[in-house]
Amino acid sequence: MLTISHAVLHVFDLESGGFYPSERELDISERTTKSYVQRHLRRAAASAEASHGRFSAGSTFLGELNSYLSGAVTFLDFSTTVARFLYDELRKSDDECQYDLLVADFDDSVDTSDTEEGDNSRAVKASFEGVTERGFAMLLLPRRRTFMHVTDEEGGERVNEVVRHDSQLPNPTQKVDTYAVVDVASSDVTFHDKERVVAGEQALIIPDGLLSCTKEASTREVVEAVSQLAERVAEEAGELPTVALASAKAAVARCVERSEELSCSEVADVVFEGKPDQRRSFEAAAAEEDIPASIPVRKGVANRLTRNHRIKTDTGIEVTFPSDYADKPEFIEFVTGADGRVSIEIRNVASIEDK
């Protein structure tokens, strides 16, 4: 269950130079508001594209966050400070989008039964595992320009006009590309940002400006890098890369089940068991590409990315199977014939359903 303690929406008008911080928090008891905020928080927390980071020793943000957590600063005051900084940075940037800033302090007891309508997919529920008990989130919500009609009376006549508005907030299902979620217990950061030109220089306003934190690879980037490396090594050795890729996904899932860190050596142990030459090639390639021996990942997101493996043949046949079946010939087996063609045998099937 995701419980929101505090939430506020601050409004930016970058075209006119207007900064409109709210002097009152959002009314989370109102169902529509609560649902909207919850769903955006869930999407941010469940994103596979989010990068990881740790605060630098001199992070001003971390000091201000600790002041808020200790009760020395109110939620509204702290959120307004954050909003002022981001507003000033956006005003100096080449970003032509209009934004509002959503700031929230929330608790998560990881009860997926509280999923809102429209967010009830198994993937979303699974990906929310492991999110901190308490989080502090900041999301830049891009406003969309829309057109609407306005009816007025002029000289006794009804007049219908077309006017433009840019106050429409993104739908709860829409991705937000600039946000940060701080794990209050560990001070770890999950964030996503896009490069902007700020004062004539390329910059990331979230990790480099607001937070002063490191930028580490996202869970998706880590999983893809390790899996594709295993696939490449297998292919160079003349083996079927599909099996190696699926085995790598299964190995990632098993590895992160124990801790939210991915060990390249553990993946190599599974994928290249009994193949020391390929294992050495994998380790050498990982070192050459600067892939760390141990990489932090998020368990729920990693599971979502590695659960299934999908293939498509040149004859147009598509097959999706659990990744951990790759090395289980009692369920599925890939056999390469003398002519180089591949046969796929699916075994022990009790029933078949049309999808």
Secondary structure as the mmCIF struct_conf table of DSSP 4:
data_model
#
loop_
_struct_conf.conf_type_id
_struct_conf.id
_struct_conf.beg_label_comp_id
_struct_conf.beg_label_asym_id
_struct_conf.beg_label_seq_id
_struct_conf.end_label_comp_id
_struct_conf.end_label_asym_id
_struct_conf.end_label_seq_id
STRN STRN1 LEU A 2 ASP A 13
TURN_TY1_P TURN_TY1_P1 LEU A 14 GLY A 17
STRN STRN2 GLY A 18 TYR A 20
BEND BEND1 GLU A 23 ARG A 24
TURN_TY1_P TURN_TY1_P2 ILE A 28 SER A 29
BEND BEND2 GLU A 30 GLU A 30
HELX_RH_AL_P HELX_RH_AL_P1 ARG A 31 ALA A 46
BEND BEND3 ALA A 48 GLU A 49
STRN STRN3 SER A 51 ARG A 54
STRN STRN4 PHE A 55 PHE A 55
TURN_TY1_P TURN_TY1_P3 ALA A 57 GLY A 58
HELX_RH_AL_P HELX_RH_AL_P2 THR A 60 LEU A 69
TURN_TY1_P TURN_TY1_P4 SER A 70 GLY A 71
BEND BEND4 ALA A 72 VAL A 73
HELX_RH_AL_P HELX_RH_AL_P3 PHE A 75 ARG A 91
TURN_TY1_P TURN_TY1_P5 LYS A 92 LYS A 92
STRN STRN5 SER A 93 SER A 93
BEND BEND5 ASP A 94 ASP A 94
STRN STRN6 GLN A 98 ASP A 108
HELX_RH_3T_P HELX_RH_3T_P1 THR A 112 ASP A 114
HELX_LH_PP_P HELX_LH_PP_P1 THR A 115 GLU A 116
TURN_TY1_P TURN_TY1_P6 GLU A 117 GLY A 118
HELX_RH_AL_P HELX_RH_AL_P4 ARG A 122 SER A 127
TURN_TY1_P TURN_TY1_P7 PHE A 128 GLY A 130
BEND BEND6 GLU A 133 GLU A 133
STRN STRN7 ARG A 134 GLU A 154
TURN_TY1_P TURN_TY1_P8 GLY A 155 GLY A 156
STRN STRN8 GLU A 157 GLN A 168
HELX_LH_PP_P HELX_LH_PP_P2 LEU A 169 ASN A 171
TURN_TY1_P TURN_TY1_P9 PRO A 172 THR A 173
BEND BEND7 GLN A 174 GLN A 174
BEND BEND8 ASP A 177 THR A 178
STRN STRN9 TYR A 179 ASP A 183
TURN_TY1_P TURN_TY1_P10 VAL A 184 SER A 186
STRN STRN10 ASP A 188 HIS A 192
STRN STRN11 ARG A 196 VAL A 198
TURN_TY1_P TURN_TY1_P11 ALA A 199 GLY A 200
STRN STRN12 GLU A 201 ALA A 203
HELX_RH_PI_P HELX_RH_PI_P1 ILE A 205 LEU A 211
STRN STRN13 CYS A 213 CYS A 213
STRN STRN14 GLU A 216 GLU A 216
HELX_RH_AL_P HELX_RH_AL_P5 THR A 219 GLU A 236
TURN_TY1_P TURN_TY1_P12 ALA A 237 GLY A 238
BEND BEND9 GLU A 239 GLU A 239
HELX_RH_AL_P HELX_RH_AL_P6 PRO A 241 ARG A 258
BEND BEND10 SER A 259 GLU A 260
STRN STRN15 GLU A 261 SER A 263
HELX_RH_AL_P HELX_RH_AL_P7 CYS A 264 VAL A 271
TURN_TY1_P TURN_TY1_P13 PHE A 272 GLY A 274
HELX_RH_AL_P HELX_RH_AL_P8 PRO A 276 GLU A 288
TURN_TY1_P TURN_TY1_P14 GLU A 289 ASP A 290
BEND BEND11 ALA A 293 ALA A 293
STRN STRN16 SER A 294 PRO A 296
HELX_RH_AL_P HELX_RH_AL_P9 LYS A 299 THR A 306
BEND BEND12 ARG A 307 ARG A 307
STRN STRN17 ASN A 308 LYS A 312
TURN_TY1_P TURN_TY1_P15 ASP A 314 THR A 315
BEND BEND13 GLY A 316 GLY A 316
STRN STRN18 GLU A 318 PRO A 322
HELX_RH_3T_P HELX_RH_3T_P2 SER A 323 TYR A 325
TURN_TY1_P TURN_TY1_P16 ALA A 326 ASP A 327
TURN_TY1_P TURN_TY1_P17 PRO A 329 PHE A 331
STRN STRN19 ILE A 332 THR A 336
TURN_TY1_P TURN_TY1_P18 ALA A 338 ASP A 339
BEND BEND14 GLY A 340 GLY A 340
STRN STRN20 VAL A 342 ILE A 346
#
